[in-house]
Amino acid sequence: MIPKRNILKEASQSWRVSAYILMLSFAVLTLFPLIWLFYSSFKLNAEIMIYPLGLPKEPTLFNYTESWAKGGLGIALLNSFIYTITATVSTMLFAMAAAFGLTKFPFKSAKVFTSIFAFGLMISVHAVIIPLFQLESKLGMINTRLGVIIPYIAFDLPLSIMIAISYVRGIPNALIESAEIDGAKYRYIFWMMIMPLSVPVIATMVILSFLHHWNEFLFVFVFTTKAALKSLPVAITQFAGRLNIDYGLQYASLVIGVLPMIVFYIIFHAQLIKGFGEGALKE
């Protein structure tokens, strides 16, 4: 008769092996499309059509040079950085200021404003895109960078504010009260106390906002018609026509668009995990 302890140990080992196999399979399924996209970008369109999964027989940089020049990816890349960085920093500052005011100032309507921001999470971009376009047309904001950045901030604020509130609420009020007794003004408390103490949740908001804004397509596509204002996701679509698709140029442009996100994630993935653990989940 097999001891009970050995049965449990064997079951634990079997479960561990199954878990490793499952995670390895998931990693392969996740990484293979990126690897395939990367090496396919060095193949000409004809070779991609004949050998879609094969490695490039004669690697070439033609797709990169052609897509960069033909698609105006240089200005599109610059626009993506302008839209993303401006909207991300602005969203973070507004969210932190709102969280500070809603959690550390005793006014009766704080819960009402918090509920309004929570309600904003349920508003779909597609439900308001037409009235928003009409509003921007009347205000003369079509074909302007400001007309893209403001909706970015507006639709990203509800989630960022709710994340910030959950963290700032946990900062002891005694710290703020002691600073007030010492004569510190609210702006000093915000910049010198609240912001440094909220670094984990700030990192979380910045990373999530950056990822969302970098990949955003609809606002730029609807609110801009000039090539000089297009972002990278919109510029990439020009290589996928209805009748003719140049896969080589499209793959190269996709690599250019994905590469900054991969680098960004490699640098900040530890801060994202730490932020979720210490920031967004803090009560």
C-alpha positions as a Markdown table, in Angstrom:
| # | Residue | x | y | z |
|---|---|---|---|---|
| 1 | Met | 0.0 | 0.0 | 0.0 |
| 2 | Ile | 1.4 | 3.4 | -1.0 |
| 3 | Pro | 1.8 | 5.9 | 1.8 |
| 4 | Lys | -0.6 | 8.8 | 1.8 |
| 5 | Arg | 2.3 | 11.3 | 1.9 |
| 6 | Asn | 3.8 | 9.8 | -1.3 |
| 7 | Ile | 0.5 | 10.1 | -3.1 |
| 8 | Leu | 0.2 | 13.8 | -2.2 |
| 9 | Lys | 3.8 | 14.4 | -3.3 |
| 10 | Glu | 3.3 | 12.7 | -6.6 |
| 11 | Ala | 0.1 | 14.6 | -7.2 |
| 12 | Ser | 1.9 | 17.9 | -6.4 |
| 13 | Gln | 4.7 | 17.1 | -8.8 |
| 14 | Ser | 2.2 | 16.1 | -11.6 |
| 15 | Trp | 0.4 | 19.4 | -11.1 |
| 16 | Arg | 3.6 | 21.3 | -11.2 |
| 17 | Val | 4.7 | 19.6 | -14.4 |
| 18 | Ser | 1.3 | 20.3 | -16.0 |
| 19 | Ala | 1.5 | 23.9 | -14.9 |
| 20 | Tyr | 4.9 | 24.3 | -16.5 |
| 21 | Ile | 3.7 | 22.7 | -19.7 |
| 22 | Leu | 0.7 | 25.0 | -19.8 |
| 23 | Met | 2.7 | 28.1 | -19.2 |
| 24 | Leu | 5.3 | 27.1 | -21.8 |
| 25 | Ser | 2.6 | 26.5 | -24.3 |
| 26 | Phe | 1.1 | 29.9 | -23.6 |
| 27 | Ala | 4.5 | 31.6 | -23.9 |
| 28 | Val | 5.1 | 29.9 | -27.3 |
| 29 | Leu | 1.6 | 31.0 | -28.6 |
| 30 | Thr | 2.3 | 34.5 | -27.4 |
| 31 | Leu | 5.8 | 34.9 | -28.6 |
| 32 | Phe | 5.6 | 33.1 | -32.0 |
| 33 | Pro | 3.4 | 35.7 | -33.7 |
| 34 | Leu | 5.9 | 38.4 | -32.7 |
| 35 | Ile | 8.9 | 36.4 | -33.9 |
| 36 | Trp | 7.1 | 35.5 | -37.1 |
| 37 | Leu | 6.2 | 39.2 | -37.7 |
| 38 | Phe | 9.9 | 40.2 | -37.1 |
| 39 | Tyr | 11.6 | 37.8 | -39.5 |
| 40 | Ser | 8.8 | 38.2 | -42.1 |
| 41 | Ser | 9.5 | 41.9 | -42.2 |
| 42 | Phe | 12.8 | 41.1 | -43.9 |
| 43 | Lys | 11.2 | 39.2 | -46.7 |
| 44 | Leu | 9.8 | 40.8 | -49.9 |
| 45 | Asn | 6.1 | 40.5 | -50.6 |
| 46 | Ala | 6.4 | 37.8 | -53.2 |
| 47 | Glu | 8.5 | 35.6 | -50.8 |
| 48 | Ile | 5.9 | 36.1 | -48.1 |
| 49 | Met | 3.1 | 34.9 | -50.4 |
| 50 | Ile | 5.0 | 31.8 | -51.4 |
| 51 | Tyr | 6.6 | 30.9 | -48.1 |
| 52 | Pro | 4.5 | 32.6 | -45.4 |
| 53 | Leu | 6.1 | 30.7 | -42.5 |
| 54 | Gly | 9.6 | 30.2 | -43.8 |
| 55 | Leu | 12.7 | 32.2 | -42.8 |
| 56 | Pro | 13.9 | 34.8 | -45.2 |
| 57 | Lys | 16.2 | 33.4 | -47.9 |
| 58 | Glu | 17.6 | 36.7 | -48.8 |
| 59 | Pro | 17.0 | 39.2 | -45.9 |
| 60 | Thr | 16.5 | 42.8 | -46.9 |
| 61 | Leu | 15.8 | 46.1 | -45.3 |
| 62 | Phe | 13.8 | 47.3 | -48.4 |
| 63 | Asn | 10.5 | 47.0 | -46.5 |
| 64 | Tyr | 11.8 | 49.3 | -43.7 |
| 65 | Thr | 13.2 | 52.0 | -46.0 |
| 66 | Glu | 10.3 | 51.9 | -48.3 |
| 67 | Ser | 7.6 | 52.0 | -45.6 |
| 68 | Trp | 9.4 | 54.7 | -43.7 |
| 69 | Ala | 9.6 | 56.9 | -46.8 |
| 70 | Lys | 6.3 | 56.0 | -48.5 |
| 71 | Gly | 4.2 | 55.9 | -45.4 |
| 72 | Gly | 5.6 | 59.0 | -43.6 |
| 73 | Leu | 6.2 | 56.9 | -40.5 |
| 74 | Gly | 8.7 | 59.4 | -39.2 |
| 75 | Ile | 6.2 | 62.2 | -38.6 |
| 76 | Ala | 3.6 | 59.5 | -37.5 |
| 77 | Leu | 6.0 | 58.2 | -34.9 |
| 78 | Leu | 6.7 | 61.7 | -33.7 |
| 79 | Asn | 2.9 | 62.4 | -33.4 |
| 80 | Ser | 2.4 | 59.2 | -31.5 |
| 81 | Phe | 5.0 | 60.3 | -28.9 |
| 82 | Ile | 3.5 | 63.8 | -28.7 |
| 83 | Tyr | -0.1 | 62.5 | -28.2 |
| 84 | Thr | 0.9 | 59.7 | -25.8 |
| 85 | Ile | 3.3 | 61.5 | -23.6 |
| 86 | Thr | 1.2 | 64.7 | -23.3 |
| 87 | Ala | -2.0 | 62.8 | -22.6 |
| 88 | Thr | -0.3 | 60.4 | -20.2 |
| 89 | Val | 1.4 | 63.0 | -18.1 |
| 90 | Ser | -1.7 | 65.2 | -18.0 |
| 91 | Thr | -4.0 | 62.3 | -17.1 |
| 92 | Met | -1.7 | 61.3 | -14.2 |
| 93 | Leu | -1.5 | 64.9 | -12.8 |
| 94 | Phe | -5.3 | 65.4 | -13.0 |
| 95 | Ala | -6.0 | 62.0 | -11.5 |
| 96 | Met | -3.7 | 62.6 | -8.6 |
| 97 | Ala | -5.1 | 66.0 | -7.9 |
| 98 | Ala | -8.6 | 64.7 | -8.1 |
| 99 | Ala | -7.8 | 61.8 | -5.7 |
| 100 | Phe | -6.1 | 64.2 | -3.3 |
| 101 | Gly | -9.1 | 66.5 | -3.2 |
| 102 | Leu | -11.8 | 63.8 | -3.1 |
| 103 | Thr | -10.1 | 61.8 | -0.3 |
| 104 | Lys | -8.4 | 64.4 | 1.9 |
| 105 | Phe | -10.8 | 67.3 | 1.9 |
| 106 | Pro | -14.0 | 66.8 | 4.0 |
| 107 | Phe | -16.7 | 68.2 | 1.7 |
| 108 | Lys | -20.2 | 66.6 | 1.4 |
| 109 | Ser | -20.2 | 66.3 | -2.4 |
| 110 | Ala | -17.0 | 64.3 | -2.6 |
| 111 | Lys | -19.0 | 61.0 | -2.9 |
| 112 | Val | -21.1 | 62.5 | -5.6 |
| 113 | Phe | -18.1 | 63.5 | -7.7 |
| 114 | Thr | -16.5 | 60.1 | -7.1 |
| 115 | Ser | -19.7 | 58.4 | -8.3 |
| 116 | Ile | -19.7 | 60.6 | -11.4 |
| 117 | Phe | -16.1 | 59.5 | -12.2 |
| 118 | Ala | -17.1 | 55.9 | -11.6 |
| 119 | Phe | -20.0 | 56.4 | -14.0 |
| 120 | Gly | -17.5 | 57.6 | -16.7 |
| 121 | Leu | -16.1 | 54.0 | -16.8 |
| 122 | Met | -19.3 | 52.8 | -18.4 |
| 123 | Ile | -19.3 | 55.4 | -21.2 |
| 124 | Ser | -18.2 | 53.8 | -24.5 |
| 125 | Val | -16.1 | 55.8 | -27.0 |
| 126 | His | -18.1 | 54.5 | -29.9 |
| 127 | Ala | -21.4 | 55.7 | -28.3 |
| 128 | Val | -20.2 | 59.3 | -28.2 |
| 129 | Ile | -17.8 | 59.6 | -31.2 |
| 130 | Ile | -20.4 | 61.2 | -33.5 |
| 131 | Pro | -21.5 | 64.0 | -31.1 |
| 132 | Leu | -17.9 | 64.5 | -30.1 |
| 133 | Phe | -17.0 | 65.0 | -33.7 |
| 134 | Gln | -19.8 | 67.5 | -34.1 |
| 135 | Leu | -18.6 | 69.4 | -31.0 |
| 136 | Glu | -15.0 | 69.5 | -32.1 |
| 137 | Ser | -16.1 | 70.7 | -35.6 |
| 138 | Lys | -18.0 | 73.6 | -34.0 |
| 139 | Leu | -15.1 | 74.5 | -31.8 |
| 140 | Gly | -12.6 | 74.4 | -34.7 |
| 141 | Met | -10.6 | 71.6 | -33.2 |
| 142 | Ile | -10.7 | 69.2 | -36.1 |
| 143 | Asn | -7.2 | 68.6 | -37.6 |
| 144 | Thr | -5.5 | 69.8 | -34.4 |
| 145 | Arg | -3.3 | 67.9 | -32.0 |
| 146 | Leu | -5.3 | 69.4 | -29.1 |
| 147 | Gly | -8.5 | 67.9 | -30.6 |
| 148 | Val | -6.9 | 64.4 | -30.2 |
| 149 | Ile | -5.2 | 65.0 | -26.8 |
| 150 | Ile | -8.2 | 66.3 | -24.9 |
| 151 | Pro | -10.4 | 63.2 | -25.7 |
| 152 | Tyr | -7.5 | 61.0 | -24.8 |
| 153 | Ile | -7.3 | 62.6 | -21.3 |
| 154 | Ala | -11.1 | 62.7 | -20.9 |
| 155 | Phe | -11.7 | 59.0 | -21.6 |
| 156 | Asp | -8.6 | 57.9 | -19.6 |
| 157 | Leu | -9.4 | 59.9 | -16.5 |
| 158 | Pro | -12.2 | 57.9 | -14.9 |
| 159 | Leu | -10.1 | 54.7 | -14.5 |
| 160 | Ser | -7.0 | 56.6 | -13.5 |
| 161 | Ile | -8.9 | 58.6 | -10.8 |
| 162 | Met | -10.5 | 55.4 | -9.4 |
| 163 | Ile | -7.0 | 53.8 | -9.2 |
| 164 | Ala | -5.5 | 56.9 | -7.6 |
| 165 | Ile | -8.4 | 57.2 | -5.1 |
| 166 | Ser | -7.9 | 53.7 | -3.8 |
| 167 | Tyr | -4.3 | 54.4 | -3.0 |
| 168 | Val | -4.4 | 58.0 | -1.8 |
| 169 | Arg | -7.2 | 57.1 | 0.6 |
| 170 | Gly | -4.7 | 54.8 | 2.4 |
| 171 | Ile | -2.2 | 57.6 | 3.1 |
| 172 | Pro | -2.6 | 58.5 | 6.8 |
| 173 | Asn | -4.4 | 61.8 | 7.4 |
| 174 | Ala | -2.1 | 62.4 | 10.4 |
| 175 | Leu | 0.7 | 63.2 | 7.9 |
| 176 | Ile | -1.3 | 65.9 | 6.3 |
| 177 | Glu | -2.6 | 67.3 | 9.6 |
| 178 | Ser | 0.9 | 67.5 | 11.0 |
| 179 | Ala | 2.1 | 69.3 | 7.8 |
| 180 | Glu | -0.8 | 71.8 | 8.1 |
| 181 | Ile | 0.1 | 72.4 | 11.8 |
| 182 | Asp | 3.7 | 73.2 | 10.6 |
| 183 | Gly | 2.2 | 75.8 | 8.2 |
| 184 | Ala | 2.5 | 73.8 | 4.9 |
| 185 | Lys | 0.2 | 74.9 | 2.1 |
| 186 | Tyr | -1.9 | 72.4 | 0.2 |
| 187 | Arg | 0.2 | 72.7 | -3.0 |
| 188 | Tyr | 3.3 | 71.9 | -0.9 |
| 189 | Ile | 1.5 | 68.9 | 0.7 |
| 190 | Phe | 0.5 | 67.6 | -2.7 |
| 191 | Trp | 3.8 | 68.0 | -4.5 |
| 192 | Met | 6.2 | 67.1 | -1.6 |
| 193 | Met | 4.1 | 64.5 | 0.3 |
| 194 | Ile | 1.3 | 63.0 | -1.7 |
| 195 | Met | 3.2 | 62.6 | -5.0 |
| 196 | Pro | 6.3 | 61.0 | -3.5 |
| 197 | Leu | 4.3 | 58.6 | -1.4 |
| 198 | Ser | 2.2 | 57.6 | -4.4 |
| 199 | Val | 5.0 | 56.6 | -6.7 |
| 200 | Pro | 3.7 | 52.9 | -7.1 |
| 201 | Val | 0.3 | 53.9 | -8.2 |
| 202 | Ile | 1.7 | 56.7 | -10.4 |
| 203 | Ala | 3.8 | 54.1 | -12.1 |
| 204 | Thr | 0.7 | 52.0 | -12.7 |
| 205 | Met | -1.3 | 54.8 | -14.1 |
| 206 | Val | 1.5 | 56.0 | -16.4 |
| 207 | Ile | 2.1 | 52.5 | -17.8 |
| 208 | Leu | -1.5 | 51.7 | -18.4 |
| 209 | Ser | -2.2 | 55.2 | -20.0 |
| 210 | Phe | 0.9 | 54.9 | -22.2 |
| 211 | Leu | -0.1 | 51.5 | -23.5 |
| 212 | His | -3.6 | 52.7 | -24.2 |
| 213 | His | -2.8 | 56.0 | -25.8 |
| 214 | Trp | 0.0 | 54.5 | -28.0 |
| 215 | Asn | -2.3 | 51.9 | -29.5 |
| 216 | Glu | -5.3 | 54.2 | -29.8 |
| 217 | Phe | -6.7 | 54.4 | -33.4 |
| 218 | Leu | -10.2 | 55.8 | -33.5 |
| 219 | Phe | -9.8 | 59.4 | -32.3 |
| 220 | Val | -6.9 | 60.1 | -34.6 |
| 221 | Phe | -8.6 | 58.5 | -37.5 |
| 222 | Val | -11.8 | 60.5 | -37.0 |
| 223 | Phe | -10.5 | 63.8 | -35.8 |
| 224 | Thr | -7.6 | 64.3 | -38.3 |
| 225 | Thr | -7.5 | 64.2 | -42.1 |
| 226 | Lys | -4.0 | 65.7 | -42.6 |
| 227 | Ala | -1.1 | 63.2 | -43.0 |
| 228 | Ala | 1.1 | 65.5 | -40.8 |
| 229 | Leu | -1.2 | 64.8 | -37.8 |
| 230 | Lys | -1.7 | 61.0 | -38.2 |
| 231 | Ser | -0.4 | 58.7 | -35.5 |
| 232 | Leu | 1.5 | 55.5 | -36.1 |
| 233 | Pro | -1.5 | 53.1 | -35.8 |
| 234 | Val | -3.4 | 55.1 | -38.4 |
| 235 | Ala | -0.4 | 55.5 | -40.8 |
| 236 | Ile | 0.2 | 51.7 | -40.8 |
| 237 | Thr | -3.3 | 51.1 | -42.2 |
| 238 | Gln | -2.4 | 52.7 | -45.5 |
| 239 | Phe | -0.4 | 49.6 | -46.4 |
| 240 | Ala | -3.6 | 47.4 | -46.3 |
| 241 | Gly | -5.8 | 48.4 | -49.2 |
| 242 | Arg | -8.9 | 46.7 | -50.3 |
| 243 | Leu | -7.5 | 45.4 | -53.6 |
| 244 | Asn | -3.8 | 45.3 | -52.9 |
| 245 | Ile | -1.9 | 44.5 | -49.7 |
| 246 | Asp | 1.8 | 44.7 | -49.5 |
| 247 | Tyr | 2.5 | 42.5 | -46.6 |
| 248 | Gly | 6.2 | 43.3 | -46.5 |
| 249 | Leu | 5.7 | 47.0 | -46.0 |
| 250 | Gln | 2.9 | 46.3 | -43.6 |
| 251 | Tyr | 5.0 | 43.9 | -41.5 |
| 252 | Ala | 7.9 | 46.4 | -41.4 |
| 253 | Ser | 5.6 | 49.2 | -40.3 |
| 254 | Leu | 4.1 | 47.0 | -37.6 |
| 255 | Val | 7.5 | 46.1 | -36.3 |
| 256 | Ile | 8.3 | 49.9 | -36.1 |
| 257 | Gly | 5.0 | 50.4 | -34.2 |
| 258 | Val | 5.4 | 47.4 | -31.8 |
| 259 | Leu | 9.1 | 47.8 | -31.0 |
| 260 | Pro | 8.7 | 50.9 | -28.7 |
| 261 | Met | 6.0 | 49.1 | -26.7 |
| 262 | Ile | 8.2 | 46.1 | -26.2 |
| 263 | Val | 11.1 | 48.3 | -25.1 |
| 264 | Phe | 8.8 | 50.2 | -22.8 |
| 265 | Tyr | 7.4 | 47.0 | -21.2 |
| 266 | Ile | 10.9 | 45.5 | -20.7 |
| 267 | Ile | 12.0 | 48.6 | -18.9 |
| 268 | Phe | 8.9 | 49.2 | -16.8 |
| 269 | His | 7.3 | 45.7 | -16.3 |
| 270 | Ala | 8.7 | 45.5 | -12.8 |
| 271 | Gln | 7.1 | 48.8 | -11.9 |
| 272 | Leu | 3.8 | 47.7 | -13.3 |
| 273 | Ile | 3.7 | 44.5 | -11.2 |
| 274 | Lys | 4.8 | 46.5 | -8.1 |
| 275 | Gly | 2.2 | 49.2 | -8.8 |
| 276 | Phe | -0.6 | 46.6 | -9.0 |
| 277 | Gly | 0.5 | 45.0 | -5.8 |
| 278 | Glu | 1.1 | 48.1 | -3.8 |
| 279 | Gly | -0.9 | 50.8 | -5.5 |
| 280 | Ala | -4.1 | 49.7 | -7.3 |
| 281 | Leu | -4.9 | 47.0 | -4.8 |
| 282 | Lys | -4.2 | 49.1 | -1.7 |
| 283 | Glu | -7.1 | 49.9 | 0.5 |
